[in-house]
Amino acid sequence: MFKTNQYFDGAVVSIALDSAEGKATVGVMAAGEYEFGTATIELMTIISGQLTVQIPGETEWKTYKKFETFVVPKDVKFKVKAAEDTPYLCLYK
C-alpha cells in the first residue's frame, strides 16, 4: 500500500513507494518557499516546472528545471522556492 504525506498545511503532498531504485516519493509542491530536513541522502528530480534550491554550505541559490536532479546530503536542512506548482521524484539513499 502507498503512504500519502502532507506538509505545510497540504501545500506539499507526496506518495511514498518502494521503487526498483529503492525507497522514493513522488510529490507536488505548491508555489511557495519551504525548508525540509533530511535523514538520508536525497536525490530530487524535477518532473515539471522548476525549483530554486539552497543546499547547506552553499551561498548561492541554484535553479533546477524539468528532468534535472540535485543531491541533498544526509542530516541537513535545505530550502526550496517553487514559482509554480512543481512535481518531483525523490529517491532516498
PDB file of N, CA, C and O in Angstrom:
ATOM      1  N   MET A   1       0.834  -1.177   0.000  1.00  0.00           N
ATOM      2  CA  MET A   1       0.000   0.000   0.000  1.00  0.00           C
ATOM      3  C   MET A   1       0.882   1.246   0.000  1.00  0.00           C
ATOM      4  O   MET A   1       1.951   1.252   0.611  1.00  0.00           O
ATOM      5  N   PHE A   2       0.449   2.271  -0.666  1.00  0.00           N
ATOM      6  CA  PHE A   2       1.175   3.533  -0.698  1.00  0.00           C
ATOM      7  C   PHE A   2       0.851   4.350   0.546  1.00  0.00           C
ATOM      8  O   PHE A   2      -0.234   4.235   1.117  1.00  0.00           O
ATOM      9  N   LYS A   3       1.804   5.172   0.954  1.00  0.00           N
ATOM     10  CA  LYS A   3       1.587   6.071   2.077  1.00  0.00           C
ATOM     11  C   LYS A   3       1.605   7.500   1.556  1.00  0.00           C
ATOM     12  O   LYS A   3       2.535   7.899   0.855  1.00  0.00           O
ATOM     13  N   THR A   4       0.575   8.270   1.898  1.00  0.00           N
ATOM     14  CA  THR A   4       0.486   9.664   1.479  1.00  0.00           C
ATOM     15  C   THR A   4       0.933  10.565   2.626  1.00  0.00           C
ATOM     16  O   THR A   4       0.535  10.372   3.775  1.00  0.00           O
ATOM     17  N   ASN A   5       1.762  11.546   2.298  1.00  0.00           N
ATOM     18  CA  ASN A   5       2.246  12.503   3.296  1.00  0.00           C
ATOM     19  C   ASN A   5       1.856  13.912   2.871  1.00  0.00           C
ATOM     20  O   ASN A   5       1.868  14.239   1.685  1.00  0.00           O
ATOM     21  N   GLN A   6       1.507  14.747   3.857  1.00  0.00           N
ATOM     22  CA  GLN A   6       1.215  16.150   3.595  1.00  0.00           C
ATOM     23  C   GLN A   6       2.045  17.015   4.535  1.00  0.00           C
ATOM     24  O   GLN A   6       2.187  16.717   5.721  1.00  0.00           O
ATOM     25  N   TYR A   7       2.587  18.087   3.983  1.00  0.00           N
ATOM     26  CA  TYR A   7       3.406  19.016   4.747  1.00  0.00           C
ATOM     27  C   TYR A   7       2.940  20.441   4.461  1.00  0.00           C
ATOM     28  O   TYR A   7       2.295  20.704   3.446  1.00  0.00           O
ATOM     29  N   PHE A   8       3.274  21.350   5.366  1.00  0.00           N
ATOM     30  CA  PHE A   8       2.979  22.775   5.169  1.00  0.00           C
ATOM     31  C   PHE A   8       1.500  22.988   4.839  1.00  0.00           C
ATOM     32  O   PHE A   8       1.146  23.614   3.840  1.00  0.00           O
ATOM     33  N   ASP A   9       0.649  22.443   5.717  1.00  0.00           N
ATOM     34  CA  ASP A   9      -0.813  22.592   5.579  1.00  0.00           C
ATOM     35  C   ASP A   9      -1.329  22.140   4.214  1.00  0.00           C
ATOM     36  O   ASP A   9      -2.239  22.748   3.651  1.00  0.00           O
ATOM     37  N   GLY A  10      -0.736  21.068   3.690  1.00  0.00           N
ATOM     38  CA  GLY A  10      -1.189  20.499   2.422  1.00  0.00           C
ATOM     39  C   GLY A  10      -0.576  21.135   1.190  1.00  0.00           C
ATOM     40  O   GLY A  10      -0.945  20.773   0.073  1.00  0.00           O
ATOM     41  N   ALA A  11       0.357  22.079   1.355  1.00  0.00           N
ATOM     42  CA  ALA A  11       0.991  22.721   0.205  1.00  0.00           C
ATOM     43  C   ALA A  11       2.011  21.809  -0.480  1.00  0.00           C
ATOM     44  O   ALA A  11       2.362  22.023  -1.640  1.00  0.00           O
ATOM     45  N   VAL A  12       2.483  20.795   0.244  1.00  0.00           N
ATOM     46  CA  VAL A  12       3.379  19.784  -0.320  1.00  0.00           C
ATOM     47  C   VAL A  12       2.765  18.427   0.008  1.00  0.00           C
ATOM     48  O   VAL A  12       2.524  18.103   1.171  1.00  0.00           O
ATOM     49  N   VAL A  13       2.516  17.635  -1.043  1.00  0.00           N
ATOM     50  CA  VAL A  13       1.899  16.320  -0.876  1.00  0.00           C
ATOM     51  C   VAL A  13       2.753  15.301  -1.611  1.00  0.00           C
ATOM     52  O   VAL A  13       3.164  15.538  -2.747  1.00  0.00           O
ATOM     53  N   SER A  14       3.025  14.158  -0.965  1.00  0.00           N
ATOM     54  CA  SER A  14       3.818  13.121  -1.619  1.00  0.00           C
ATOM     55  C   SER A  14       3.225  11.744  -1.361  1.00  0.00           C
ATOM     56  O   SER A  14       2.490  11.527  -0.397  1.00  0.00           O
ATOM     57  N   ILE A  15       3.566  10.826  -2.250  1.00  0.00           N
ATOM     58  CA  ILE A  15       3.171   9.420  -2.124  1.00  0.00           C
ATOM     59  C   ILE A  15       4.456   8.612  -2.016  1.00  0.00           C
ATOM     60  O   ILE A  15       5.305   8.675  -2.906  1.00  0.00           O
ATOM     61  N   ALA A  16       4.607   7.851  -0.933  1.00  0.00           N
ATOM     62  CA  ALA A  16       5.798   7.032  -0.717  1.00  0.00           C
ATOM     63  C   ALA A  16       5.625   5.679  -1.393  1.00  0.00           C
ATOM     64  O   ALA A  16       4.534   5.108  -1.410  1.00  0.00           O
ATOM     65  N   LEU A  17       6.732   5.177  -1.954  1.00  0.00           N
ATOM     66  CA  LEU A  17       6.705   3.878  -2.614  1.00  0.00           C
ATOM     67  C   LEU A  17       8.079   3.237  -2.562  1.00  0.00           C
ATOM     68  O   LEU A  17       9.085   3.906  -2.326  1.00  0.00           O
ATOM     69  N   ASP A  18       8.105   1.942  -2.785  1.00  0.00           N
ATOM     70  CA  ASP A  18       9.357   1.213  -2.951  1.00  0.00           C
ATOM     71  C   ASP A  18       9.543   1.005  -4.443  1.00  0.00           C
ATOM     72  O   ASP A  18       8.790   0.255  -5.065  1.00  0.00           O
ATOM     73  N   SER A  19      10.550   1.668  -5.027  1.00  0.00           N
ATOM     74  CA  SER A  19      10.794   1.575  -6.461  1.00  0.00           C
ATOM     75  C   SER A  19      11.931   0.591  -6.725  1.00  0.00           C
ATOM     76  O   SER A  19      12.550   0.088  -5.787  1.00  0.00           O
ATOM     77  N   ALA A  20      12.201   0.321  -7.981  1.00  0.00           N
ATOM     78  CA  ALA A  20      13.314  -0.551  -8.358  1.00  0.00           C
ATOM     79  C   ALA A  20      14.643   0.027  -7.890  1.00  0.00           C
ATOM     80  O   ALA A  20      15.618  -0.705  -7.726  1.00  0.00           O
ATOM     81  N   GLU A  21      14.682   1.347  -7.673  1.00  0.00           N
ATOM     82  CA  GLU A  21      15.904   2.024  -7.228  1.00  0.00           C
ATOM     83  C   GLU A  21      15.950   2.243  -5.723  1.00  0.00           C
ATOM     84  O   GLU A  21      16.905   2.833  -5.219  1.00  0.00           O
ATOM     85  N   GLY A  22      14.940   1.782  -4.999  1.00  0.00           N
ATOM     86  CA  GLY A  22      14.900   1.944  -3.553  1.00  0.00           C
ATOM     87  C   GLY A  22      13.700   2.765  -3.113  1.00  0.00           C
ATOM     88  O   GLY A  22      12.775   3.006  -3.889  1.00  0.00           O
ATOM     89  N   LYS A  23      13.731   3.189  -1.867  1.00  0.00           N
ATOM     90  CA  LYS A  23      12.616   3.986  -1.336  1.00  0.00           C
ATOM     91  C   LYS A  23      12.550   5.320  -2.055  1.00  0.00           C
ATOM     92  O   LYS A  23      13.574   5.926  -2.372  1.00  0.00           O
ATOM     93  N   ALA A  24      11.316   5.773  -2.307  1.00  0.00           N
ATOM     94  CA  ALA A  24      11.130   7.004  -3.068  1.00  0.00           C
ATOM     95  C   ALA A  24       9.811   7.655  -2.705  1.00  0.00           C
ATOM     96  O   ALA A  24       8.940   7.032  -2.098  1.00  0.00           O
ATOM     97  N   THR A  25       9.675   8.912  -3.086  1.00  0.00           N
ATOM     98  CA  THR A  25       8.393   9.602  -3.027  1.00  0.00           C
ATOM     99  C   THR A  25       8.198  10.340  -4.346  1.00  0.00           C
ATOM    100  O   THR A  25       9.156  10.797  -4.970  1.00  0.00           O
ATOM    101  N   VAL A  26       6.957  10.443  -4.747  1.00  0.00           N
ATOM    102  CA  VAL A  26       6.562  11.276  -5.877  1.00  0.00           C
ATOM    103  C   VAL A  26       5.598  12.290  -5.299  1.00  0.00           C
ATOM    104  O   VAL A  26       4.638  11.927  -4.620  1.00  0.00           O
ATOM    105  N   GLY A  27       5.852  13.565  -5.568  1.00  0.00           N
ATOM    106  CA  GLY A  27       5.006  14.574  -4.943  1.00  0.00           C
ATOM    107  C   GLY A  27       4.882  15.839  -5.753  1.00  0.00           C
ATOM    108  O   GLY A  27       5.421  15.962  -6.853  1.00  0.00           O
ATOM    109  N   VAL A  28       4.150  16.781  -5.174  1.00  0.00           N
ATOM    110  CA  VAL A  28       3.950  18.099  -5.785  1.00  0.00           C
ATOM    111  C   VAL A  28       4.096  19.155  -4.694  1.00  0.00           C
ATOM    112  O   VAL A  28       3.557  19.024  -3.595  1.00  0.00           O
ATOM    113  N   MET A  29       4.845  20.208  -5.035  1.00  0.00           N
ATOM    114  CA  MET A  29       4.957  21.378  -4.165  1.00  0.00           C
ATOM    115  C   MET A  29       4.158  22.503  -4.789  1.00  0.00           C
ATOM    116  O   MET A  29       4.362  22.836  -5.956  1.00  0.00           O
ATOM    117  N   ALA A  30       3.257  23.087  -4.030  1.00  0.00           N
ATOM    118  CA  ALA A  30       2.551  24.283  -4.500  1.00  0.00           C
ATOM    119  C   ALA A  30       3.542  25.442  -4.529  1.00  0.00           C
ATOM    120  O   ALA A  30       4.564  25.410  -3.843  1.00  0.00           O
ATOM    121  N   ALA A  31       3.242  26.442  -5.308  1.00  0.00           N
ATOM    122  CA  ALA A  31       4.101  27.621  -5.350  1.00  0.00           C
ATOM    123  C   ALA A  31       4.312  28.139  -3.925  1.00  0.00           C
ATOM    124  O   ALA A  31       3.359  28.279  -3.159  1.00  0.00           O
ATOM    125  N   GLY A  32       5.573  28.422  -3.580  1.00  0.00           N
ATOM    126  CA  GLY A  32       5.896  28.907  -2.238  1.00  0.00           C
ATOM    127  C   GLY A  32       7.340  28.630  -1.883  1.00  0.00           C
ATOM    128  O   GLY A  32       8.121  28.170  -2.716  1.00  0.00           O
ATOM    129  N   GLU A  33       7.691  28.915  -0.626  1.00  0.00           N
ATOM    130  CA  GLU A  33       9.037  28.677  -0.107  1.00  0.00           C
ATOM    131  C   GLU A  33       8.946  27.704   1.053  1.00  0.00           C
ATOM    132  O   GLU A  33       8.061  27.813   1.902  1.00  0.00           O
ATOM    133  N   TYR A  34       9.884  26.738   1.084  1.00  0.00           N
ATOM    134  CA  TYR A  34       9.837  25.669   2.080  1.00  0.00           C
ATOM    135  C   TYR A  34      11.238  25.342   2.569  1.00  0.00           C
ATOM    136  O   TYR A  34      12.228  25.576   1.877  1.00  0.00           O
ATOM    137  N   GLU A  35      11.300  24.788   3.793  1.00  0.00           N
ATOM    138  CA  GLU A  35      12.553  24.256   4.322  1.00  0.00           C
ATOM    139  C   GLU A  35      12.290  22.823   4.753  1.00  0.00           C
ATOM    140  O   GLU A  35      11.357  22.547   5.507  1.00  0.00           O
ATOM    141  N   PHE A  36      13.127  21.916   4.263  1.00  0.00           N
ATOM    142  CA  PHE A  36      12.994  20.494   4.563  1.00  0.00           C
ATOM    143  C   PHE A  36      14.237  20.003   5.287  1.00  0.00           C
ATOM    144  O   PHE A  36      15.315  20.580   5.144  1.00  0.00           O
ATOM    145  N   GLY A  37      14.087  18.935   6.066  1.00  0.00           N
ATOM    146  CA  GLY A  37      15.211  18.265   6.702  1.00  0.00           C
ATOM    147  C   GLY A  37      15.372  16.880   6.101  1.00  0.00           C
ATOM    148  O   GLY A  37      14.402  16.276   5.644  1.00  0.00           O
ATOM    149  N   THR A  38      16.598  16.381   6.105  1.00  0.00           N
ATOM    150  CA  THR A  38      16.872  15.055   5.545  1.00  0.00           C
ATOM    151  C   THR A  38      17.362  14.098   6.626  1.00  0.00           C
ATOM    152  O   THR A  38      18.027  14.506   7.579  1.00  0.00           O
ATOM    153  N   ALA A  39      17.026  12.831   6.468  1.00  0.00           N
ATOM    154  CA  ALA A  39      17.548  11.777   7.340  1.00  0.00           C
ATOM    155  C   ALA A  39      18.468  10.856   6.552  1.00  0.00           C
ATOM    156  O   ALA A  39      19.239  10.090   7.131  1.00  0.00           O
ATOM    157  N   THR A  40      18.382  10.936   5.223  1.00  0.00           N
ATOM    158  CA  THR A  40      19.231  10.153   4.320  1.00  0.00           C
ATOM    159  C   THR A  40      19.703  11.092   3.213  1.00  0.00           C
ATOM    160  O   THR A  40      19.287  12.249   3.157  1.00  0.00           O
ATOM    161  N   ILE A  41      20.562  10.600   2.342  1.00  0.00           N
ATOM    162  CA  ILE A  41      20.904  11.340   1.139  1.00  0.00           C
ATOM    163  C   ILE A  41      19.667  11.319   0.252  1.00  0.00           C
ATOM    164  O   ILE A  41      19.033  10.275   0.103  1.00  0.00           O
ATOM    165  N   GLU A  42      19.318  12.456  -0.338  1.00  0.00           N
ATOM    166  CA  GLU A  42      18.142  12.537  -1.195  1.00  0.00           C
ATOM    167  C   GLU A  42      18.539  13.020  -2.583  1.00  0.00           C
ATOM    168  O   GLU A  42      19.253  14.012  -2.733  1.00  0.00           O
ATOM    169  N   LEU A  43      18.066  12.304  -3.589  1.00  0.00           N
ATOM    170  CA  LEU A  43      18.248  12.697  -4.982  1.00  0.00           C
ATOM    171  C   LEU A  43      16.895  13.163  -5.479  1.00  0.00           C
ATOM    172  O   LEU A  43      15.972  12.361  -5.623  1.00  0.00           O
ATOM    173  N   MET A  44      16.773  14.449  -5.741  1.00  0.00           N
ATOM    174  CA  MET A  44      15.485  15.016  -6.157  1.00  0.00           C
ATOM    175  C   MET A  44      15.535  15.393  -7.631  1.00  0.00           C
ATOM    176  O   MET A  44      16.407  16.142  -8.071  1.00  0.00           O
ATOM    177  N   THR A  45      14.577  14.858  -8.382  1.00  0.00           N
ATOM    178  CA  THR A  45      14.462  15.133  -9.808  1.00  0.00           C
ATOM    179  C   THR A  45      13.176  15.908 -10.059  1.00  0.00           C
ATOM    180  O   THR A  45      12.100  15.511  -9.611  1.00  0.00           O
ATOM    181  N   ILE A  46      13.299  17.008 -10.773  1.00  0.00           N
ATOM    182  CA  ILE A  46      12.136  17.820 -11.112  1.00  0.00           C
ATOM    183  C   ILE A  46      11.414  17.144 -12.279  1.00  0.00           C
ATOM    184  O   ILE A  46      12.037  16.811 -13.288  1.00  0.00           O
ATOM    185  N   ILE A  47      10.126  16.944 -12.145  1.00  0.00           N
ATOM    186  CA  ILE A  47       9.334  16.296 -13.193  1.00  0.00           C
ATOM    187  C   ILE A  47       8.782  17.331 -14.169  1.00  0.00           C
ATOM    188  O   ILE A  47       8.715  17.080 -15.372  1.00  0.00           O
ATOM    189  N   SER A  48       8.389  18.487 -13.655  1.00  0.00           N
ATOM    190  CA  SER A  48       7.845  19.560 -14.486  1.00  0.00           C
ATOM    191  C   SER A  48       8.064  20.873 -13.748  1.00  0.00           C
ATOM    192  O   SER A  48       8.081  20.900 -12.517  1.00  0.00           O
ATOM    193  N   GLY A  49       8.230  21.957 -14.490  1.00  0.00           N
ATOM    194  CA  GLY A  49       8.462  23.243 -13.845  1.00  0.00           C
ATOM    195  C   GLY A  49       9.896  23.376 -13.398  1.00  0.00           C
ATOM    196  O   GLY A  49      10.813  22.898 -14.067  1.00  0.00           O
ATOM    197  N   GLN A  50      10.097  24.041 -12.239  1.00  0.00           N
ATOM    198  CA  GLN A  50      11.448  24.235 -11.726  1.00  0.00           C
ATOM    199  C   GLN A  50      11.412  24.534 -10.241  1.00  0.00           C
ATOM    200  O   GLN A  50      10.406  25.009  -9.714  1.00  0.00           O
ATOM    201  N   LEU A  51      12.522  24.251  -9.570  1.00  0.00           N
ATOM    202  CA  LEU A  51      12.718  24.593  -8.160  1.00  0.00           C
ATOM    203  C   LEU A  51      14.019  25.353  -8.035  1.00  0.00           C
ATOM    204  O   LEU A  51      15.005  25.024  -8.696  1.00  0.00           O
ATOM    205  N   THR A  52      14.025  26.362  -7.196  1.00  0.00           N
ATOM    206  CA  THR A  52      15.252  27.062  -6.857  1.00  0.00           C
ATOM    207  C   THR A  52      15.635  26.589  -5.462  1.00  0.00           C
ATOM    208  O   THR A  52      14.828  26.638  -4.533  1.00  0.00           O
ATOM    209  N   VAL A  53      16.888  26.126  -5.324  1.00  0.00           N
ATOM    210  CA  VAL A  53      17.310  25.388  -4.134  1.00  0.00           C
ATOM    211  C   VAL A  53      18.555  26.009  -3.520  1.00  0.00           C
ATOM    212  O   VAL A  53      19.451  26.475  -4.226  1.00  0.00           O
ATOM    213  N   GLN A  54      18.594  26.006  -2.168  1.00  0.00           N
ATOM    214  CA  GLN A  54      19.817  26.379  -1.461  1.00  0.00           C
ATOM    215  C   GLN A  54      20.211  25.207  -0.573  1.00  0.00           C
ATOM    216  O   GLN A  54      19.527  24.882   0.398  1.00  0.00           O
ATOM    217  N   ILE A  55      21.326  24.584  -0.928  1.00  0.00           N
ATOM    218  CA  ILE A  55      21.865  23.446  -0.179  1.00  0.00           C
ATOM    219  C   ILE A  55      22.770  24.005   0.928  1.00  0.00           C
ATOM    220  O   ILE A  55      23.489  24.974   0.685  1.00  0.00           O
ATOM    221  N   PRO A  56      22.757  23.425   2.131  1.00  0.00           N
ATOM    222  CA  PRO A  56      23.634  23.903   3.208  1.00  0.00           C
ATOM    223  C   PRO A  56      25.103  23.937   2.767  1.00  0.00           C
ATOM    224  O   PRO A  56      25.582  23.040   2.073  1.00  0.00           O
ATOM    225  N   GLY A  57      25.791  24.981   3.181  1.00  0.00           N
ATOM    226  CA  GLY A  57      27.188  25.139   2.830  1.00  0.00           C
ATOM    227  C   GLY A  57      27.384  25.907   1.533  1.00  0.00           C
ATOM    228  O   GLY A  57      28.503  26.313   1.219  1.00  0.00           O
ATOM    229  N   GLU A  58      26.313  26.110   0.777  1.00  0.00           N
ATOM    230  CA  GLU A  58      26.391  26.883  -0.457  1.00  0.00           C
ATOM    231  C   GLU A  58      25.731  28.240  -0.227  1.00  0.00           C
ATOM    232  O   GLU A  58      24.676  28.322   0.402  1.00  0.00           O
ATOM    233  N   THR A  59      26.345  29.291  -0.732  1.00  0.00           N
ATOM    234  CA  THR A  59      25.796  30.630  -0.536  1.00  0.00           C
ATOM    235  C   THR A  59      24.814  31.008  -1.635  1.00  0.00           C
ATOM    236  O   THR A  59      23.943  31.855  -1.435  1.00  0.00           O
ATOM    237  N   GLU A  60      24.956  30.390  -2.773  1.00  0.00           N
ATOM    238  CA  GLU A  60      24.110  30.710  -3.921  1.00  0.00           C
ATOM    239  C   GLU A  60      22.899  29.789  -4.003  1.00  0.00           C
ATOM    240  O   GLU A  60      22.976  28.614  -3.641  1.00  0.00           O
ATOM    241  N   TRP A  61      21.796  30.323  -4.473  1.00  0.00           N
ATOM    242  CA  TRP A  61      20.625  29.536  -4.819  1.00  0.00           C
ATOM    243  C   TRP A  61      20.828  29.036  -6.245  1.00  0.00           C
ATOM    244  O   TRP A  61      21.383  29.760  -7.072  1.00  0.00           O
ATOM    245  N   LYS A  62      20.395  27.822  -6.551  1.00  0.00           N
ATOM    246  CA  LYS A  62      20.526  27.275  -7.895  1.00  0.00           C
ATOM    247  C   LYS A  62      19.164  26.782  -8.362  1.00  0.00           C
ATOM    248  O   LYS A  62      18.422  26.168  -7.595  1.00  0.00           O
ATOM    249  N   THR A  63      18.838  27.052  -9.624  1.00  0.00           N
ATOM    250  CA  THR A  63      17.558  26.637 -10.181  1.00  0.00           C
ATOM    251  C   THR A  63      17.717  25.344 -10.967  1.00  0.00           C
ATOM    252  O   THR A  63      18.607  25.216 -11.808  1.00  0.00           O
ATOM    253  N   TYR A  64      16.838  24.388 -10.679  1.00  0.00           N
ATOM    254  CA  TYR A  64      16.802  23.107 -11.371  1.00  0.00           C
ATOM    255  C   TYR A  64      15.499  23.024 -12.152  1.00  0.00           C
ATOM    256  O   TYR A  64      14.426  23.335 -11.635  1.00  0.00           O
ATOM    257  N   LYS A  65      15.611  22.598 -13.405  1.00  0.00           N
ATOM    258  CA  LYS A  65      14.456  22.549 -14.299  1.00  0.00           C
ATOM    259  C   LYS A  65      14.056  21.114 -14.587  1.00  0.00           C
ATOM    260  O   LYS A  65      14.660  20.170 -14.077  1.00  0.00           O
ATOM    261  N   LYS A  66      13.035  20.963 -15.404  1.00  0.00           N
ATOM    262  CA  LYS A  66      12.476  19.666 -15.780  1.00  0.00           C
ATOM    263  C   LYS A  66      13.572  18.655 -16.109  1.00  0.00           C
ATOM    264  O   LYS A  66      14.446  18.908 -16.939  1.00  0.00           O
ATOM    265  N   PHE A  67      13.504  17.505 -15.441  1.00  0.00           N
ATOM    266  CA  PHE A  67      14.406  16.358 -15.604  1.00  0.00           C
ATOM    267  C   PHE A  67      15.806  16.581 -15.045  1.00  0.00           C
ATOM    268  O   PHE A  67      16.680  15.737 -15.246  1.00  0.00           O
ATOM    269  N   GLU A  68      16.048  17.697 -14.346  1.00  0.00           N
ATOM    270  CA  GLU A  68      17.336  17.891 -13.682  1.00  0.00           C
ATOM    271  C   GLU A  68      17.238  17.366 -12.255  1.00  0.00           C
ATOM    272  O   GLU A  68      16.175  17.405 -11.636  1.00  0.00           O
ATOM    273  N   THR A  69      18.366  16.873 -11.744  1.00  0.00           N
ATOM    274  CA  THR A  69      18.428  16.259 -10.416  1.00  0.00           C
ATOM    275  C   THR A  69      19.442  16.988  -9.555  1.00  0.00           C
ATOM    276  O   THR A  69      20.506  17.379 -10.034  1.00  0.00           O
ATOM    277  N   PHE A  70      19.112  17.170  -8.283  1.00  0.00           N
ATOM    278  CA  PHE A  70      20.090  17.680  -7.327  1.00  0.00           C
ATOM    279  C   PHE A  70      20.168  16.720  -6.151  1.00  0.00           C
ATOM    280  O   PHE A  70      19.227  15.978  -5.871  1.00  0.00           O
ATOM    281  N   VAL A  71      21.313  16.749  -5.465  1.00  0.00           N
ATOM    282  CA  VAL A  71      21.571  15.828  -4.347  1.00  0.00           C
ATOM    283  C   VAL A  71      21.657  16.634  -3.069  1.00  0.00           C
ATOM    284  O   VAL A  71      22.347  17.652  -3.001  1.00  0.00           O
ATOM    285  N   VAL A  72      20.938  16.159  -2.046  1.00  0.00           N
ATOM    286  CA  VAL A  72      20.964  16.805  -0.732  1.00  0.00           C
ATOM    287  C   VAL A  72      21.625  15.836   0.242  1.00  0.00           C
ATOM    288  O   VAL A  72      21.218  14.677   0.325  1.00  0.00           O
ATOM    289  N   PRO A  73      22.642  16.290   0.984  1.00  0.00           N
ATOM    290  CA  PRO A  73      23.307  15.403   1.948  1.00  0.00           C
ATOM    291  C   PRO A  73      22.378  14.958   3.078  1.00  0.00           C
ATOM    292  O   PRO A  73      21.303  15.521   3.288  1.00  0.00           O
ATOM    293  N   LYS A  74      22.821  13.948   3.783  1.00  0.00           N
ATOM    294  CA  LYS A  74      22.115  13.395   4.947  1.00  0.00           C
ATOM    295  C   LYS A  74      22.196  14.368   6.129  1.00  0.00           C
ATOM    296  O   LYS A  74      23.193  15.067   6.312  1.00  0.00           O
ATOM    297  N   ASP A  75      21.124  14.394   6.921  1.00  0.00           N
ATOM    298  CA  ASP A  75      21.087  15.128   8.198  1.00  0.00           C
ATOM    299  C   ASP A  75      21.329  16.636   8.054  1.00  0.00           C
ATOM    300  O   ASP A  75      22.074  17.225   8.837  1.00  0.00           O
ATOM    301  N   VAL A  76      20.700  17.251   7.057  1.00  0.00           N
ATOM    302  CA  VAL A  76      20.797  18.701   6.879  1.00  0.00           C
ATOM    303  C   VAL A  76      19.405  19.266   6.631  1.00  0.00           C
ATOM    304  O   VAL A  76      18.446  18.524   6.422  1.00  0.00           O
ATOM    305  N   LYS A  77      19.313  20.586   6.658  1.00  0.00           N
ATOM    306  CA  LYS A  77      18.099  21.279   6.247  1.00  0.00           C
ATOM    307  C   LYS A  77      18.429  22.039   4.973  1.00  0.00           C
ATOM    308  O   LYS A  77      19.510  22.613   4.844  1.00  0.00           O
ATOM    309  N   PHE A  78      17.486  22.038   4.029  1.00  0.00           N
ATOM    310  CA  PHE A  78      17.693  22.779   2.792  1.00  0.00           C
ATOM    311  C   PHE A  78      16.431  23.549   2.446  1.00  0.00           C
ATOM    312  O   PHE A  78      15.332  23.189   2.867  1.00  0.00           O
ATOM    313  N   LYS A  79      16.605  24.616   1.668  1.00  0.00           N
ATOM    314  CA  LYS A  79      15.492  25.496   1.326  1.00  0.00           C
ATOM    315  C   LYS A  79      15.177  25.385  -0.156  1.00  0.00           C
ATOM    316  O   LYS A  79      16.070  25.218  -0.986  1.00  0.00           O
ATOM    317  N   VAL A  80      13.880  25.482  -0.476  1.00  0.00           N
ATOM    318  CA  VAL A  80      13.451  25.478  -1.872  1.00  0.00           C
ATOM    319  C   VAL A  80      12.420  26.580  -2.093  1.00  0.00           C
ATOM    320  O   VAL A  80      11.674  26.962  -1.191  1.00  0.00           O
ATOM    321  N   LYS A  81      12.408  27.077  -3.330  1.00  0.00           N
ATOM    322  CA  LYS A  81      11.402  28.042  -3.762  1.00  0.00           C
ATOM    323  C   LYS A  81      10.768  27.487  -5.036  1.00  0.00           C
ATOM    324  O   LYS A  81      11.466  27.152  -5.993  1.00  0.00           O
ATOM    325  N   ALA A  82       9.452  27.397  -5.036  1.00  0.00           N
ATOM    326  CA  ALA A  82       8.715  26.962  -6.217  1.00  0.00           C
ATOM    327  C   ALA A  82       7.903  28.150  -6.723  1.00  0.00           C
ATOM    328  O   ALA A  82       7.062  28.678  -5.996  1.00  0.00           O
ATOM    329  N   ALA A  83       8.146  28.577  -7.963  1.00  0.00           N
ATOM    330  CA  ALA A  83       7.413  29.697  -8.536  1.00  0.00           C
ATOM    331  C   ALA A  83       6.040  29.260  -9.031  1.00  0.00           C
ATOM    332  O   ALA A  83       5.145  30.086  -9.209  1.00  0.00           O
ATOM    333  N   GLU A  84       5.879  27.954  -9.251  1.00  0.00           N
ATOM    334  CA  GLU A  84       4.621  27.368  -9.717  1.00  0.00           C
ATOM    335  C   GLU A  84       4.492  25.979  -9.090  1.00  0.00           C
ATOM    336  O   GLU A  84       5.456  25.470  -8.518  1.00  0.00           O
ATOM    337  N   ASP A  85       3.341  25.377  -9.187  1.00  0.00           N
ATOM    338  CA  ASP A  85       3.179  24.011  -8.691  1.00  0.00           C
ATOM    339  C   ASP A  85       4.196  23.132  -9.414  1.00  0.00           C
ATOM    340  O   ASP A  85       4.252  23.117 -10.644  1.00  0.00           O
ATOM    341  N   THR A  86       5.006  22.394  -8.635  1.00  0.00           N
ATOM    342  CA  THR A  86       6.134  21.666  -9.203  1.00  0.00           C
ATOM    343  C   THR A  86       6.149  20.211  -8.721  1.00  0.00           C
ATOM    344  O   THR A  86       6.346  19.959  -7.532  1.00  0.00           O
ATOM    345  N   PRO A  87       5.943  19.254  -9.631  1.00  0.00           N
ATOM    346  CA  PRO A  87       6.048  17.842  -9.262  1.00  0.00           C
ATOM    347  C   PRO A  87       7.508  17.385  -9.249  1.00  0.00           C
ATOM    348  O   PRO A  87       8.346  17.898  -9.990  1.00  0.00           O
ATOM    349  N   TYR A  88       7.787  16.410  -8.389  1.00  0.00           N
ATOM    350  CA  TYR A  88       9.161  15.916  -8.230  1.00  0.00           C
ATOM    351  C   TYR A  88       9.164  14.431  -7.895  1.00  0.00           C
ATOM    352  O   TYR A  88       8.150  13.868  -7.484  1.00  0.00           O
ATOM    353  N   LEU A  89      10.324  13.810  -8.078  1.00  0.00           N
ATOM    354  CA  LEU A  89      10.621  12.446  -7.632  1.00  0.00           C
ATOM    355  C   LEU A  89      11.791  12.550  -6.687  1.00  0.00           C
ATOM    356  O   LEU A  89      12.793  13.189  -7.010  1.00  0.00           O
ATOM    357  N   CYS A  90      11.686  11.932  -5.519  1.00  0.00           N
ATOM    358  CA  CYS A  90      12.779  11.939  -4.554  1.00  0.00           C
ATOM    359  C   CYS A  90      13.174  10.498  -4.237  1.00  0.00           C
ATOM    360  O   CYS A  90      12.347   9.710  -3.779  1.00  0.00           O
ATOM    361  N   LEU A  91      14.453  10.155  -4.486  1.00  0.00           N
ATOM    362  CA  LEU A  91      14.985   8.844  -4.125  1.00  0.00           C
ATOM    363  C   LEU A  91      15.821   8.998  -2.862  1.00  0.00           C
ATOM    364  O   LEU A  91      16.590   9.950  -2.727  1.00  0.00           O
ATOM    365  N   TYR A  92      15.662   8.050  -1.936  1.00  0.00           N
ATOM    366  CA  TYR A  92      16.379   8.082  -0.660  1.00  0.00           C
ATOM    367  C   TYR A  92      17.477   7.039  -0.679  1.00  0.00           C
ATOM    368  O   TYR A  92      17.226   5.871  -0.974  1.00  0.00           O
ATOM    369  N   LYS A  93      18.690   7.455  -0.366  1.00  0.00           N
ATOM    370  CA  LYS A  93      19.845   6.542  -0.399  1.00  0.00           C
ATOM    371  C   LYS A  93      20.463   6.371   0.968  1.00  0.00           C
ATOM    372  O   LYS A  93      21.441   5.638   1.116  1.00  0.00           O
TER     373      LYS A  93
END
